[in-house]
Amino acid sequence: MAVKKTHNVKNNLLSTPQKRVLWLSKTCEGSVHDRKIMDEQPLSLPSGITLWQDKSMHHTDIIKQLINEGKTEEAVRLSDALIEKGEASDTVWYLRGNACRKQGDTRQALNSYLRAMELNPDSPAQQAYNMLIDILNFYNRDMYNQ
């Protein structure tokens, strides 16, 4: 019997060796509750049952909150830390693009959106990228007409 520590987990999935899902949880009580569950609950799984945990979901929630609070520098720092650790999903790249865009760093925003689209072509980064390109095209045309 092992005790799981150090990770905040939002989703847990139990599956058989044939990848049949036995149980899926999505806790919505927040990171403190999730941490308490994962730190205090012993993990004792039957033979052949695999536990998969989505650890990045908690981070994306934090990044979204930082962006909504206007703390874009912190959001970029957290995104960069996840990227350096190799834990960045397309959502992390998309949110990094949003934070950079709010900071006025269009180049970094576009690059982040492109990386998100490489990881997931159906990412909302596609729409954000197109919108930002349209804005840039509009501004450039307007400058030529003055």
Backbone hydrogen bonds in HBPLUS format (Angstrom, degrees):
<---DONOR---> <-ACCEPTOR-->    atom                        ^
c    i                          cat <-CA-CA->   ^        H-A-AA   ^      H-
h    n   atom  resd res      DA  || num        DHA   H-A  angle D-A-AA Bond
n    s   type  num  typ     dist DA aas  dist angle  dist       angle   num
A0043-LEU N   A0002-ALA O   2.78 MM  41  5.55 164.1  1.81 170.2 175.4     1
A0027-THR N   A0010-LYS O   3.19 MM  17  5.67 160.0  2.23 165.8 165.0     2
A0054-ASP N   A0011-ASN O   3.20 MM  43  5.33 161.4  2.23 138.8 144.3     3
A0012-ASN N   A0025-SER O   3.37 MM  13  5.30 150.4  2.47 125.4 133.0     4
A0025-SER N   A0012-ASN O   2.93 MM  13  5.30 160.9  1.97 151.9 156.3     5
A0013-LEU N   A0052-TRP O   2.93 MM  39  5.14 144.7  2.05 153.3 159.4     6
A0052-TRP N   A0013-LEU O   2.88 MM  39  5.14 165.1  1.90 153.2 158.3     7
A0014-LEU N   A0023-TRP O   2.86 MM   9  5.15 162.2  1.90 150.0 155.4     8
A0022-LEU N   A0014-LEU O   2.76 MM   8  5.41 171.6  1.77 149.6 151.8     9
A0023-TRP N   A0014-LEU O   3.42 MM   9  5.15 156.8  2.48 133.3 133.3    10
A0015-SER N   A0050-THR O   3.02 MM  35  5.32 152.7  2.09 143.0 151.5    11
A0050-THR N   A0015-SER O   2.92 MM  35  5.32 169.3  1.93 157.0 160.5    12
A0016-THR N   A0020-ARG O   2.99 MM   4  5.27 151.7  2.07 138.2 146.0    13
A0019-LYS N   A0016-THR O   2.83 MM   3  5.14 152.7  1.90 121.4 122.9    14
A0034-ASP N   A0030-GLY O   3.01 MM   4  6.25 164.2  2.04 154.0 159.1    15
A0035-ARG N   A0031-SER O   2.82 MM   4  5.90 161.9  1.86 148.9 153.7    16
A0036-LYS N   A0032-VAL O   2.98 MM   4  6.16 159.0  2.02 146.5 152.4    17
A0037-ILE N   A0033-HIS O   2.96 MM   4  6.24 160.8  1.99 152.1 157.0    18
A0038-MET N   A0034-ASP O   2.99 MM   4  6.22 170.7  2.00 155.1 157.0    19
A0039-ASP N   A0035-ARG O   2.81 MM   4  5.87 150.6  1.89 151.5 159.7    20
A0040-GLU N   A0036-LYS O   2.97 MM   4  5.83 153.1  2.05 146.4 152.4    21
A0041-GLN N   A0037-ILE O   2.96 MM   4  5.61 148.7  2.06 145.6 151.7    22
A0049-ILE N   A0046-PRO O   3.17 MM   3  5.74 158.3  2.22 140.3 139.8    23
A0060-THR N   A0056-SER O   3.00 MM   4  6.34 155.4  2.06 156.4 163.2    24
A0061-ASP N   A0057-MET O   3.09 MM   4  6.39 151.3  2.18 148.0 155.4    25
A0062-ILE N   A0058-HIS O   3.13 MM   4  6.48 153.3  2.20 147.1 154.0    26
A0063-ILE N   A0059-HIS O   2.90 MM   4  6.20 161.9  1.93 153.5 158.5    27
A0064-LYS N   A0060-THR O   2.91 MM   4  6.08 163.9  1.94 148.8 152.9    28
A0065-GLN N   A0061-ASP O   3.01 MM   4  6.21 158.7  2.05 144.4 150.3    29
A0066-LEU N   A0062-ILE O   2.88 MM   4  6.16 160.4  1.92 154.4 159.6    30
A0067-ILE N   A0063-ILE O   2.98 MM   4  6.23 161.0  2.02 153.1 157.8    31
A0068-ASN N   A0064-LYS O   2.92 MM   4  6.17 162.9  1.95 152.2 157.0    32
A0069-GLU N   A0065-GLN O   2.95 MM   4  6.16 139.6  2.11 144.9 155.8    33
A0071-LYS N   A0066-LEU O   2.79 MM   5  4.95 146.0  1.90 162.2 154.0    34
A0070-GLY N   A0067-ILE O   2.98 MM   3  5.06 158.6  2.03 106.3 112.5    35
A0075-ALA N   A0071-LYS O   3.09 MM   4  6.39 152.9  2.17 145.6 153.9    36
A0076-VAL N   A0072-THR O   2.91 MM   4  6.15 156.2  1.96 149.5 154.7    37
A0077-ARG N   A0073-GLU O   2.95 MM   4  6.19 157.8  2.00 145.9 152.4    38
A0078-LEU N   A0074-GLU O   2.91 MM   4  6.14 163.0  1.93 152.9 156.6    39
A0079-SER N   A0075-ALA O   2.96 MM   4  6.11 159.8  2.00 145.1 151.3    40
A0080-ASP N   A0076-VAL O   2.81 MM   4  5.99 163.1  1.84 152.7 157.3    41
A0081-ALA N   A0077-ARG O   2.93 MM   4  6.16 150.5  2.02 145.2 153.4    42
A0082-LEU N   A0078-LEU O   3.05 MM   4  6.34 157.2  2.10 149.4 154.7    43
A0083-ILE N   A0079-SER O   2.90 MM   4  6.17 153.5  1.97 149.8 158.2    44
A0084-GLU N   A0080-ASP O   2.88 MM   4  6.10 159.6  1.92 149.6 154.4    45
A0085-LYS N   A0081-ALA O   3.09 MM   4  6.31 147.6  2.20 141.8 150.1    46
A0087-GLU N   A0082-LEU O   2.86 MM   5  5.08 152.7  1.93 161.3 156.7    47
A0086-GLY N   A0083-ILE O   3.05 MM   3  5.07 150.7  2.14 100.7 109.9    48
A0093-TRP N   A0089-SER O   3.23 MM   4  6.63 161.7  2.26 152.2 156.1    49
A0094-TYR N   A0090-ASP O   2.87 MM   4  6.08 156.5  1.93 146.7 153.9    50
A0095-LEU N   A0091-THR O   2.85 MM   4  6.05 164.7  1.87 152.3 156.0    51
A0096-ARG N   A0092-VAL O   2.87 MM   4  6.04 150.9  1.95 144.7 153.5    52
A0097-GLY N   A0093-TRP O   2.94 MM   4  6.20 152.5  2.01 145.7 152.8    53
A0098-ASN N   A0094-TYR O   2.99 MM   4  6.39 150.3  2.08 145.6 153.9    54
A0099-ALA N   A0095-LEU O   2.93 MM   4  6.23 158.7  1.97 151.0 156.0    55
A0100-CYS N   A0096-ARG O   2.91 MM   4  6.16 163.6  1.94 153.0 157.5    56
A0101-ARG N   A0097-GLY O   2.87 MM   4  6.02 156.7  1.92 147.5 154.4    57
A0102-LYS N   A0098-ASN O   2.99 MM   4  6.24 156.0  2.05 146.8 152.8    58
A0103-GLN N   A0099-ALA O   3.04 MM   4  6.32 134.5  2.25 139.5 152.2    59
A0103-GLN N   A0100-CYS O   3.06 MM   3  4.97 127.3  2.35  92.4 106.9    60
A0105-ASP N   A0100-CYS O   2.90 MM   5  5.13 149.0  1.99 157.8 150.3    61
A0104-GLY N   A0101-ARG O   2.99 MM   3  5.04 149.8  2.08 100.4 110.1    62
A0109-ALA N   A0105-ASP O   3.02 MM   4  6.23 154.6  2.09 149.9 158.1    63
A0110-LEU N   A0106-THR O   2.88 MM   4  6.09 166.8  1.90 156.7 158.9    64
A0111-ASN N   A0107-ARG O   2.98 MM   4  6.23 162.4  2.02 150.1 155.2    65
A0112-SER N   A0108-GLN O   2.89 MM   4  6.02 155.2  1.95 145.8 152.5    66
A0113-TYR N   A0109-ALA O   2.93 MM   4  6.18 160.5  1.96 152.9 158.2    67
A0114-LEU N   A0110-LEU O   2.91 MM   4  6.14 157.4  1.96 149.2 155.6    68
A0115-ARG N   A0111-ASN O   3.04 MM   4  6.29 155.5  2.10 144.8 150.8    69
A0116-ALA N   A0112-SER O   2.99 MM   4  6.27 157.3  2.04 149.2 155.4    70
A0117-MET N   A0113-TYR O   2.94 MM   4  6.22 153.4  2.01 149.1 156.4    71
A0118-GLU N   A0114-LEU O   2.95 MM   4  6.26 140.3  2.11 142.8 153.9    72
A0119-LEU N   A0115-ARG O   3.15 MM   4  6.46 152.0  2.23 146.9 153.2    73
A0120-ASN N   A0116-ALA O   2.91 MM   4  6.12 148.0  2.01 145.4 155.2    74
A0123-SER N   A0120-ASN O   2.94 MM   3  5.32 158.7  1.98 124.2 124.7    75
A0126-GLN N   A0123-SER O   3.13 MM   3  5.99 164.7  2.16 122.2 124.5    76
A0128-ALA N   A0124-PRO O   3.17 MM   4  6.53 163.2  2.20 150.1 155.0    77
A0129-TYR N   A0125-ALA O   2.75 MM   4  5.82 159.5  1.79 149.8 155.4    78
A0130-ASN N   A0126-GLN O   3.01 MM   4  6.20 168.3  2.02 148.4 151.5    79
A0131-MET N   A0127-GLN O   2.92 MM   4  6.06 157.9  1.97 147.8 154.2    80
A0132-LEU N   A0128-ALA O   2.97 MM   4  6.16 159.7  2.01 147.8 152.9    81
A0133-ILE N   A0129-TYR O   2.94 MM   4  6.21 157.6  1.99 153.9 160.3    82
A0134-ASP N   A0130-ASN O   2.91 MM   4  6.12 158.5  1.95 147.8 153.8    83
A0135-ILE N   A0131-MET O   2.95 MM   4  6.25 153.6  2.03 147.1 154.3    84
A0136-LEU N   A0132-LEU O   2.97 MM   4  6.23 161.7  2.00 147.7 152.5    85
A0137-ASN N   A0133-ILE O   2.85 MM   4  6.10 159.2  1.89 152.8 158.8    86
A0138-PHE N   A0134-ASP O   2.93 MM   4  6.11 153.8  2.00 145.4 152.4    87
A0139-TYR N   A0135-ILE O   2.95 MM   4  6.24 166.2  1.97 155.9 158.7    88
A0140-ASN N   A0136-LEU O   2.96 MM   4  6.12 163.8  1.99 151.2 155.8    89
A0141-ARG N   A0137-ASN O   3.02 MM   4  6.15 161.5  2.06 147.2 151.9    90
A0142-ASP N   A0138-PHE O   3.02 MM   4  6.16 158.9  2.06 149.5 155.8    91
A0143-MET N   A0139-TYR O   3.02 MM   4  6.25 151.2  2.10 147.8 155.1    92
A0144-TYR N   A0140-ASN O   3.26 MM   4  6.54 149.2  2.36 144.2 151.2    93
A0145-ASN N   A0141-ARG O   3.28 MM   4  6.55 136.1  2.48 142.3 153.3    94
A0145-ASN N   A0142-ASP O   3.18 MM   3  5.25 134.1  2.40  97.2 109.3    95
A0146-GLN N   A0143-MET O   3.48 MM   3  5.64 167.1  2.49 105.3 108.9    96
